Amino acid sequence: AGVGEGRGMRHHGFLLRPCLCEVCSVARMGQAPLANEVGWALCRDSRGHLTFGPKAEGSPWHVDIALECPEGAEFFGLYHTHPGGFVTPSAQDWQAARRFGARALCIEVPDADEMECFEVAPQTRRGRL
């Protein structure tokens, strides 16, 4: 199987179909599984190609990702790892993705060779009008 087509590779939503292989290949560029979460901003350049912001490394349970993109690219989403955990986004993952206006949220568990990308629905207001 090609990059992005391996066991456990799934994604949700139409937004990531063109870029999932790029996310997987960059996320795995010769990296051994880490004990701490790592992450970066997912960005799109003017031609629609996926690029990435600076890599951040945090603790085993948290990483602060800079919402920076290369010049000429716009913020698109968030990628980070859950070492030894699950590919399911936590409530904090969803909250951060919505707060920062991410359209995609990708979680990888490197030691389990699993990655999932999710489309992030825009936050809606609830309550009475």
MARVO-170072 format. One record per atom (N, C-alpha, C, O): residue number from 1; residue in one letter; atom name; x, y, z negated. Coordinates in steps of 0.1 Angstrom, whole numbers, plus 5000, padded with zeros to 4 digits. Each point is the difference from the previous one (the first is absolute). Layout:
N
{NUM,"a","CA",{X,Y,Z}},
...
END
This chain:
129
{1,"a","N",{5008,4988,5000}},
{1,"a","CA",{4992,5012,5000}},
{1,"a","C",{5009,5012,5000}},
{1,"a","O",{5011,5000,4994}},
{2,"g","N",{4984,5011,5013}},
{2,"g","CA",{5007,5012,5000}},
{2,"g","C",{4999,5008,4987}},
{2,"g","O",{4993,4996,4991}},
{3,"v","N",{5015,5015,5008}},
{3,"v","CA",{4999,5008,4988}},
{3,"v","C",{4986,5005,4998}},
{3,"v","O",{4993,5004,5010}},
{4,"g","N",{5001,4995,4979}},
{4,"g","CA",{4987,5004,4997}},
{4,"g","C",{4990,4989,5002}},
{4,"g","O",{4988,5002,4998}},
{5,"e","N",{5016,4987,5007}},
{5,"e","CA",{4991,4989,5003}},
{5,"e","C",{5002,4988,4991}},
{5,"e","O",{4994,4990,5001}},
{6,"g","N",{5014,5012,4989}},
{6,"g","CA",{5004,4989,4991}},
{6,"g","C",{4989,4996,4990}},
{6,"g","O",{4989,5007,5000}},
{7,"r","N",{5013,4983,4993}},
{7,"r","CA",{4991,4995,4990}},
{7,"r","C",{4996,5011,4990}},
{7,"r","O",{5008,5008,4995}},
{8,"g","N",{4979,4993,5003}},
{8,"g","CA",{4995,5010,4990}},
{8,"g","C",{4999,5014,5006}},
{8,"g","O",{4995,5009,4992}},
{9,"m","N",{5009,4994,5020}},
{9,"m","CA",{4999,5014,5005}},
{9,"m","C",{4986,5003,5005}},
{9,"m","O",{4995,4994,5010}},
{10,"r","N",{4998,5014,4983}},
{10,"r","CA",{4986,5004,5003}},
{10,"r","C",{4999,5015,4999}},
{10,"r","O",{5007,5007,4992}},
{11,"h","N",{4984,4999,5015}},
{11,"h","CA",{4997,5014,4999}},
{11,"h","C",{4985,5003,5001}},
{11,"h","O",{4993,4991,5006}},
{12,"h","N",{5003,5020,4989}},
{12,"h","CA",{4985,5003,5001}},
{12,"h","C",{4999,5013,5006}},
{12,"h","O",{5007,5010,4997}},
{13,"g","N",{4983,4991,5013}},
{13,"g","CA",{4998,5013,5006}},
{13,"g","C",{5007,5001,5014}},
{13,"g","O",{5011,4994,5001}},
{14,"f","N",{4984,5014,5007}},
{14,"f","CA",{5005,5002,5014}},
{14,"f","C",{5012,5009,5000}},
{14,"f","O",{5008,4999,5010}},
{15,"l","N",{4994,5009,4980}},
{15,"l","CA",{5010,5010,5001}},
{15,"l","C",{5015,4994,5000}},
{15,"l","O",{5008,5007,5006}},
{16,"l","N",{4994,4981,4989}},
{16,"l","CA",{5013,4995,4999}},
{16,"l","C",{5004,4990,5010}},
{16,"l","O",{5012,4996,5001}},
{17,"r","N",{4979,5000,5008}},
{17,"r","CA",{5003,4990,5009}},
{17,"r","C",{5013,5003,5009}},
{17,"r","O",{5008,4992,5002}},
{18,"p","N",{4993,5021,5003}},
{18,"p","CA",{5012,5002,5008}},
{18,"p","C",{5013,5001,4992}},
{18,"p","O",{5011,4998,5005}},
{19,"c","N",{4988,5004,4982}},
{19,"c","CA",{5013,5003,4992}},
{19,"c","C",{5003,4989,4990}},
{19,"c","O",{5011,5001,4994}},
{20,"l","N",{4981,4989,5004}},
{20,"l","CA",{5003,4990,4989}},
{20,"l","C",{5013,4994,5002}},
{20,"l","O",{5007,4998,4990}},
{21,"c","N",{4997,4998,5022}},
{21,"c","CA",{5013,4994,5002}},
{21,"c","C",{5011,5009,4997}},
{21,"c","O",{5010,4995,4994}},
{22,"e","N",{4989,5018,5008}},
{22,"e","CA",{5010,5010,4997}},
{22,"e","C",{5001,5000,4985}},
{22,"e","O",{5012,5001,4994}},
{23,"v","N",{4977,5000,4999}},
{23,"v","CA",{5000,5001,4985}},
{23,"v","C",{5008,4987,4994}},
{23,"v","O",{5009,5002,4992}},
{24,"c","N",{4987,4987,5013}},
{24,"c","CA",{5007,4987,4995}},
{24,"c","C",{5015,5000,5003}},
{24,"c","O",{5008,4997,4992}},
{25,"s","N",{4996,5007,5020}},
{25,"s","CA",{5014,4999,5004}},
{25,"s","C",{5008,5010,4992}},
{25,"s","O",{5011,4996,4996}},
{26,"v","N",{4984,5016,5002}},
{26,"v","CA",{5008,5010,4992}},
{26,"v","C",{5000,4996,4986}},
{26,"v","O",{5010,5001,4993}},
{27,"a","N",{4979,4994,5001}},
{27,"a","CA",{4999,4996,4986}},
{27,"a","C",{5010,4988,4997}},
{27,"a","O",{5004,4999,4989}},
{28,"r","N",{4999,4993,5021}},
{28,"r","CA",{5008,4989,4998}},
{28,"r","C",{5014,5001,5005}},
{28,"r","O",{5007,4989,5001}},
{29,"m","N",{4998,5022,5003}},
{29,"m","CA",{5013,5001,5007}},
{29,"m","C",{5011,4996,4990}},
{29,"m","O",{5006,5008,4994}},
{30,"g","N",{4996,4979,5006}},
{30,"g","CA",{5012,4995,4992}},
{30,"g","C",{4999,5002,4985}},
{30,"g","O",{5010,4999,4993}},
{31,"q","N",{4978,5004,5002}},
{31,"q","CA",{4998,5002,4986}},
{31,"q","C",{4997,4987,4992}},
{31,"q","O",{4992,4992,5005}},
{32,"a","N",{5015,5006,4985}},
{32,"a","CA",{4996,4989,4991}},
{32,"a","C",{4989,5005,4991}},
{32,"a","O",{4999,5012,4998}},
{33,"p","N",{4993,4979,4997}},
{33,"p","CA",{4989,5005,4991}},
{33,"p","C",{5006,5007,4988}},
{33,"p","O",{5010,4996,4994}},
{34,"l","N",{4983,5015,5003}},
{34,"l","CA",{5005,5008,4989}},
{34,"l","C",{4991,4998,4987}},
{34,"l","O",{4989,4997,5002}},
{35,"a","N",{5017,5006,4987}},
{35,"a","CA",{4992,4999,4987}},
{35,"a","C",{4992,5012,4998}},
{35,"a","O",{4990,5000,4993}},
{36,"n","N",{5013,5011,5014}},
{36,"n","CA",{4993,5013,4998}},
{36,"n","C",{4991,5003,5013}},
{36,"n","O",{5004,4995,5011}},
{37,"e","N",{4985,5012,4987}},
{37,"e","CA",{4992,5004,5011}},
{37,"e","C",{5009,5010,5009}},
{37,"e","O",{5007,5008,4995}},
{38,"v","N",{4991,4990,5018}},
{38,"v","CA",{5006,5010,5010}},
{38,"v","C",{4988,5005,5009}},
{38,"v","O",{4990,4992,5001}},
{39,"g","N",{5012,5019,5004}},
{39,"g","CA",{4989,5005,5009}},
{39,"g","C",{5005,5012,5008}},
{39,"g","O",{5010,5006,4998}},
{40,"w","N",{4981,4998,5012}},
{40,"w","CA",{5003,5012,5008}},
{40,"w","C",{4987,5004,5006}},
{40,"w","O",{4990,4992,5001}},
{41,"a","N",{5010,5020,5004}},
{41,"a","CA",{4988,5005,5008}},
{41,"a","C",{5001,4994,5014}},
{41,"a","O",{5011,4999,5006}},
{42,"l","N",{4977,4998,4999}},
{42,"l","CA",{4999,4996,5014}},
{42,"l","C",{4996,5012,5008}},
{42,"l","O",{4991,5008,4996}},
{43,"c","N",{5016,4995,5015}},
{43,"c","CA",{4997,5012,5008}},
{43,"c","C",{4999,4996,5015}},
{43,"c","O",{5004,4989,5004}},
{44,"r","N",{4989,5020,5003}},
{44,"r","CA",{4999,4998,5015}},
{44,"r","C",{5005,5012,5007}},
{44,"r","O",{4997,5012,4996}},
{45,"d","N",{5011,4986,5014}},
{45,"d","CA",{5006,5011,5007}},
{45,"d","C",{4990,5004,5011}},
{45,"d","O",{4989,4994,5001}},
{46,"s","N",{5014,5016,5007}},
{46,"s","CA",{4991,5006,5010}},
{46,"s","C",{4996,4990,5011}},
{46,"s","O",{4990,5002,5007}},
{47,"r","N",{5018,4987,4994}},
{47,"r","CA",{4997,4990,5010}},
{47,"r","C",{4992,4988,4994}},
{47,"r","O",{4997,4991,5007}},
{48,"g","N",{5000,5010,4980}},
{48,"g","CA",{4993,4990,4994}},
{48,"g","C",{5008,4988,4994}},
{48,"g","O",{4995,4991,4995}},
{49,"h","N",{5019,5011,5006}},
{49,"h","CA",{5009,4990,4995}},
{49,"h","C",{5001,5001,4985}},
{49,"h","O",{5000,5011,4994}},
{50,"l","N",{5001,4978,4999}},
{50,"l","CA",{5002,4999,4985}},
{50,"l","C",{5014,5004,4996}},
{50,"l","O",{5009,4995,5006}},
{51,"t","N",{4992,5014,4985}},
{51,"t","CA",{5013,5004,4994}},
{51,"t","C",{4998,4999,4985}},
{51,"t","O",{4989,4998,4995}},
{52,"f","N",{5022,5005,4997}},
{52,"f","CA",{4999,4998,4986}},
{52,"f","C",{5007,5011,4993}},
{52,"f","O",{5009,5006,5005}},
{53,"g","N",{4985,4997,4983}},
{53,"g","CA",{5007,5010,4991}},
{53,"g","C",{5011,4994,4993}},
{53,"g","O",{5003,4988,5002}},
{54,"p","N",{5003,5019,4988}},
{54,"p","CA",{5011,4995,4993}},
{54,"p","C",{4996,4988,4991}},
{54,"p","O",{4989,5000,4994}},
{55,"k","N",{5020,4991,5004}},
{55,"k","CA",{4997,4988,4992}},
{55,"k","C",{5001,5004,4985}},
{55,"k","O",{5010,5007,4996}},
{56,"a","N",{4981,4988,4996}},
{56,"a","CA",{5000,5003,4986}},
{56,"a","C",{5000,4987,4992}},
{56,"a","O",{4994,4990,5004}},
{57,"e","N",{5014,5009,4985}},
{57,"e","CA",{5000,4989,4991}},
{57,"e","C",{4995,5004,4987}},
{57,"e","O",{5005,5010,4994}},
{58,"g","N",{4986,4982,5000}},
{58,"g","CA",{4995,5003,4987}},
{58,"g","C",{5003,4989,4989}},
{58,"g","O",{5011,4995,5000}},
{59,"s","N",{4979,5002,4992}},
{59,"s","CA",{5001,4990,4990}},
{59,"s","C",{4993,4987,5005}},
{59,"s","O",{4995,5000,5011}},
{60,"p","N",{5005,4990,4981}},
{60,"p","CA",{4992,4988,5005}},
{60,"p","C",{4985,5002,5001}},
{60,"p","O",{4994,4992,5007}},
{61,"w","N",{5001,5019,4988}},
{61,"w","CA",{4985,5002,5000}},
{61,"w","C",{4996,5013,5007}},
{61,"w","O",{4988,5003,5001}},
{62,"h","N",{5022,5006,5003}},
{62,"h","CA",{4996,5013,5005}},
{62,"h","C",{5011,5005,5010}},
{62,"h","O",{5012,4998,4997}},
{63,"v","N",{4984,5010,5013}},
{63,"v","CA",{5010,5007,5008}},
{63,"v","C",{4993,5013,5004}},
{63,"v","O",{4989,5001,5004}},
{64,"d","N",{5019,5010,4995}},
{64,"d","CA",{4996,5013,5005}},
{64,"d","C",{5005,5002,5014}},
{64,"d","O",{5012,5000,5003}},
{65,"i","N",{4979,5001,5007}},
{65,"i","CA",{5003,5001,5014}},
{65,"i","C",{4999,5015,5004}},
{65,"i","O",{4990,5006,4998}},
{66,"a","N",{5021,4999,5008}},
{66,"a","CA",{5000,5013,5006}},
{66,"a","C",{4991,5000,5012}},
{66,"a","O",{5002,4992,5009}},
{67,"l","N",{4989,5018,4992}},
{67,"l","CA",{4991,5001,5012}},
{67,"l","C",{5007,5008,5011}},
{67,"l","O",{4995,5010,5005}},
{68,"e","N",{5017,4986,4998}},
{68,"e","CA",{5008,5007,5010}},
{68,"e","C",{5001,4992,5013}},
{68,"e","O",{5001,4988,4999}},
{69,"c","N",{4998,5019,5012}},
{69,"c","CA",{5002,4993,5013}},
{69,"c","C",{5011,5007,5008}},
{69,"c","O",{5003,5012,4998}},
{70,"p","N",{5003,4981,5011}},
{70,"p","CA",{5009,5006,5009}},
{70,"p","C",{4994,5012,5008}},
{70,"p","O",{4988,5000,5002}},
{71,"e","N",{5020,5009,5002}},
{71,"e","CA",{4996,5011,5007}},
{71,"e","C",{4992,4996,5012}},
{71,"e","O",{5004,4991,5008}},
{72,"g","N",{4984,5015,4994}},
{72,"g","CA",{4992,4997,5012}},
{72,"g","C",{4990,4988,4997}},
{72,"g","O",{4992,4996,5009}},
{73,"a","N",{5008,4998,4979}},
{73,"a","CA",{4991,4989,4997}},
{73,"a","C",{4991,5005,4989}},
{73,"a","O",{5003,5009,4992}},
{74,"e","N",{4985,4984,5008}},
{74,"e","CA",{4990,5003,4990}},
{74,"e","C",{4998,4988,4991}},
{74,"e","O",{5001,4988,5004}},
{75,"f","N",{4996,5015,4983}},
{75,"f","CA",{4997,4990,4990}},
{75,"f","C",{4988,4991,5005}},
{75,"f","O",{4990,5006,5004}},
{76,"f","N",{5011,4981,4994}},
{76,"f","CA",{4990,4991,5005}},
{76,"f","C",{4995,4991,4989}},
{76,"f","O",{4988,4996,4999}},
{77,"g","N",{5022,4999,4992}},
{77,"g","CA",{4996,4991,4990}},
{77,"g","C",{5011,4997,4990}},
{77,"g","O",{5011,5007,5001}},
{78,"l","N",{4987,4983,4991}},
{78,"l","CA",{5010,4996,4990}},
{78,"l","C",{5003,4985,5001}},
{78,"l","O",{4992,4992,5003}},
{79,"y","N",{5021,5005,4995}},
{79,"y","CA",{5005,4986,4999}},
{79,"y","C",{5007,4999,4987}},
{79,"y","O",{5008,5009,4996}},
{80,"h","N",{4990,4980,4997}},
{80,"h","CA",{5008,4997,4988}},
{80,"h","C",{4999,4985,4997}},
{80,"h","O",{4991,4993,5005}},
{81,"t","N",{5018,5002,4987}},
{81,"t","CA",{5001,4986,4996}},
{81,"t","C",{4994,4998,4987}},
{81,"t","O",{4999,5009,4991}},
{82,"h","N",{4996,4979,5007}},
{82,"h","CA",{4996,4995,4987}},
{82,"h","C",{5009,4987,4996}},
{82,"h","O",{4995,4989,5003}},
{83,"p","N",{5017,5013,4992}},
{83,"p","CA",{5009,4989,4998}},
{83,"p","C",{4994,4990,4990}},
{83,"p","O",{4996,5004,4989}},
{84,"g","N",{5003,4984,5015}},
{84,"g","CA",{4994,4989,4992}},
{84,"g","C",{4985,5002,4997}},
{84,"g","O",{4995,4993,4992}},
{85,"g","N",{4999,5015,5015}},
{85,"g","CA",{4985,5003,4998}},
{85,"g","C",{4992,4995,5011}},
{85,"g","O",{5002,4989,5006}},
{86,"f","N",{4987,5019,4997}},
{86,"f","CA",{4991,4996,5010}},
{86,"f","C",{4999,5011,5011}},
{86,"f","O",{5003,5012,4997}},
{87,"v","N",{4992,4985,5015}},
{87,"v","CA",{4999,5009,5011}},
{87,"v","C",{4987,5009,4998}},
{87,"v","O",{4998,5009,5008}},
{88,"t","N",{4994,4988,4982}},
{88,"t","CA",{4988,5008,4997}},
{88,"t","C",{5004,5013,4994}},
{88,"t","O",{5007,5001,4990}},
{89,"p","N",{4988,5010,5016}},
{89,"p","CA",{5003,5013,4995}},
{89,"p","C",{4993,5002,4986}},
{89,"p","O",{4989,4995,4998}},
{90,"s","N",{5018,5011,4993}},
{90,"s","CA",{4995,5003,4987}},
{90,"s","C",{4991,5012,5001}},
{90,"s","O",{4999,5007,5010}},
{91,"a","N",{4993,4996,4979}},
{91,"a","CA",{4992,5012,5000}},
{91,"a","C",{5008,5012,5001}},
{91,"a","O",{4996,5010,5007}},
{92,"q","N",{5016,4990,4987}},
{92,"q","CA",{5009,5012,5002}},
{92,"q","C",{5005,5001,5014}},
{92,"q","O",{5002,5012,5005}},
{93,"d","N",{5001,4977,5002}},
{93,"d","CA",{5004,5001,5014}},
{93,"d","C",{4989,5007,5008}},
{93,"d","O",{5003,5009,5008}},
{94,"w","N",{4984,4986,4991}},
{94,"w","CA",{4989,5006,5007}},
{94,"w","C",{4999,5015,4997}},
{94,"w","O",{4997,5008,5008}},
{95,"q","N",{5004,4995,4979}},
{95,"q","CA",{4998,5014,4995}},
{95,"q","C",{5011,5009,5007}},
{95,"q","O",{4996,5011,5005}},
{96,"a","N",{5016,4985,4994}},
{96,"a","CA",{5011,5008,5006}},
{96,"a","C",{4998,5001,5015}},
{96,"a","O",{5002,5011,5006}},
{97,"a","N",{4994,4978,5001}},
{97,"a","CA",{4998,5001,5015}},
{97,"a","C",{4990,5010,5003}},
{97,"a","O",{5001,5008,5010}},
{98,"r","N",{4988,4992,4983}},
{98,"r","CA",{4989,5009,5003}},
{98,"r","C",{5004,5015,4996}},
{98,"r","O",{4996,5009,5007}},
{99,"r","N",{5010,4992,4982}},
{99,"r","CA",{5004,5014,4995}},
{99,"r","C",{5009,5006,5010}},
{99,"r","O",{4999,5012,5002}},
{100,"f","N",{5010,4981,5004}},
{100,"f","CA",{5010,5006,5010}},
{100,"f","C",{4995,4999,5014}},
{100,"f","O",{5007,5004,5009}},
{101,"g","N",{4981,4991,4994}},
{101,"g","CA",{4994,5000,5013}},
{101,"g","C",{5006,4990,5009}},
{101,"g","O",{5000,5001,5012}},
{102,"a","N",{5005,4988,4983}},
{102,"a","CA",{5006,4989,5008}},
{102,"a","C",{4988,4993,5008}},
{102,"a","O",{4989,4998,4995}},
{103,"r","N",{5014,4998,5017}},
{103,"r","CA",{4991,4993,5008}},
{103,"r","C",{5003,4985,4999}},
{103,"r","O",{4992,4992,5004}},
{104,"a","N",{5020,5004,4991}},
{104,"a","CA",{5004,4986,4999}},
{104,"a","C",{5007,4998,4987}},
{104,"a","O",{5007,5009,4995}},
{105,"l","N",{4992,4979,5000}},
{105,"l","CA",{5007,4996,4987}},
{105,"l","C",{5005,4986,5003}},
{105,"l","O",{4992,4991,5002}},
{106,"c","N",{5021,5008,4998}},
{106,"c","CA",{5007,4987,5002}},
{106,"c","C",{5007,4995,4987}},
{106,"c","O",{5007,5008,4994}},
{107,"i","N",{4990,4980,5002}},
{107,"i","CA",{5006,4994,4989}},
{107,"i","C",{5007,4987,5004}},
{107,"i","O",{4995,4992,5007}},
{108,"e","N",{5017,5006,4988}},
{108,"e","CA",{5008,4988,5003}},
{108,"e","C",{5005,4994,4988}},
{108,"e","O",{5004,5007,4990}},
{109,"v","N",{4995,4979,5009}},
{109,"v","CA",{5007,4993,4990}},
{109,"v","C",{5011,4992,5007}},
{109,"v","O",{4998,4989,5005}},
{110,"p","N",{5014,5017,4994}},
{110,"p","CA",{5011,4995,5008}},
{110,"p","C",{5004,4985,4996}},
{110,"p","O",{5003,4992,5009}},
{111,"d","N",{4996,5005,4978}},
{111,"d","CA",{5005,4986,4996}},
{111,"d","C",{4989,4990,5004}},
{111,"d","O",{5003,4988,5000}},
{112,"a","N",{4985,5016,5004}},
{112,"a","CA",{4990,4991,5004}},
{112,"a","C",{4998,5000,5016}},
{112,"a","O",{4992,4993,5005}},
{113,"d","N",{5015,5016,5001}},
{113,"d","CA",{4999,5002,5015}},
{113,"d","C",{4986,5003,5004}},
{113,"d","O",{4995,4995,5010}},
{114,"e","N",{4999,5014,4982}},
{114,"e","CA",{4986,5004,5003}},
{114,"e","C",{5000,5015,5001}},
{114,"e","O",{5006,5008,4993}},
{115,"m","N",{4986,4997,5017}},
{115,"m","CA",{4997,5015,5001}},
{115,"m","C",{4986,5002,5005}},
{115,"m","O",{4996,4993,5009}},
{116,"e","N",{4997,5017,4986}},
{116,"e","CA",{4987,5003,5005}},
{116,"e","C",{5000,5015,5001}},
{116,"e","O",{5005,5008,4992}},
{117,"c","N",{4988,4997,5019}},
{117,"c","CA",{4998,5014,5002}},
{117,"c","C",{4985,5003,5000}},
{117,"c","O",{4992,4992,5006}},
{118,"f","N",{5004,5018,4988}},
{118,"f","CA",{4986,5003,4998}},
{118,"f","C",{4997,5014,5006}},
{118,"f","O",{5008,5009,4998}},
{119,"e","N",{4980,4992,5008}},
{119,"e","CA",{4996,5013,5004}},
{119,"e","C",{4994,5007,4988}},
{119,"e","O",{4992,4994,4992}},
{120,"v","N",{5011,5019,5006}},
{120,"v","CA",{4995,5007,4988}},
{120,"v","C",{4989,5009,5005}},
{120,"v","O",{5001,5009,5008}},
{121,"a","N",{4987,4988,4986}},
{121,"a","CA",{4988,5008,5003}},
{121,"a","C",{5002,5014,4993}},
{121,"a","O",{5005,5001,4989}},
{122,"p","N",{4990,5009,5018}},
{122,"p","CA",{5001,5014,4993}},
{122,"p","C",{4991,5000,4988}},
{122,"p","O",{4990,4993,4999}},
{123,"q","N",{5015,5015,4991}},
{123,"q","CA",{4992,5001,4987}},
{123,"q","C",{4987,5007,5003}},
{123,"q","O",{5000,5011,5007}},
{124,"t","N",{4990,4984,4987}},
{124,"t","CA",{4987,5006,5002}},
{124,"t","C",{4995,5006,4987}},
{124,"t","O",{5004,4995,4989}},
{125,"r","N",{4988,5015,5011}},
{125,"r","CA",{4995,5006,4988}},
{125,"r","C",{4987,4992,4996}},
{125,"r","O",{4992,4996,5008}},
{126,"r","N",{5007,5002,4979}},
{126,"r","CA",{4989,4993,4995}},
{126,"r","C",{4992,5009,4991}},
{126,"r","O",{5005,5010,4995}},
{127,"g","N",{4982,4987,5003}},
{127,"g","CA",{4992,5007,4992}},
{127,"g","C",{4988,5007,5007}},
{127,"g","O",{4998,4997,5012}},
{128,"r","N",{4995,5012,4981}},
{128,"r","CA",{4989,5006,5006}},
{128,"r","C",{5004,5012,5009}},
{128,"r","O",{5010,5007,4997}},
{129,"l","N",{4982,4996,5013}},
{129,"l","CA",{5002,5011,5008}},
{129,"l","C",{4993,5012,4994}},
{129,"l","O",{5001,5011,5006}},
END
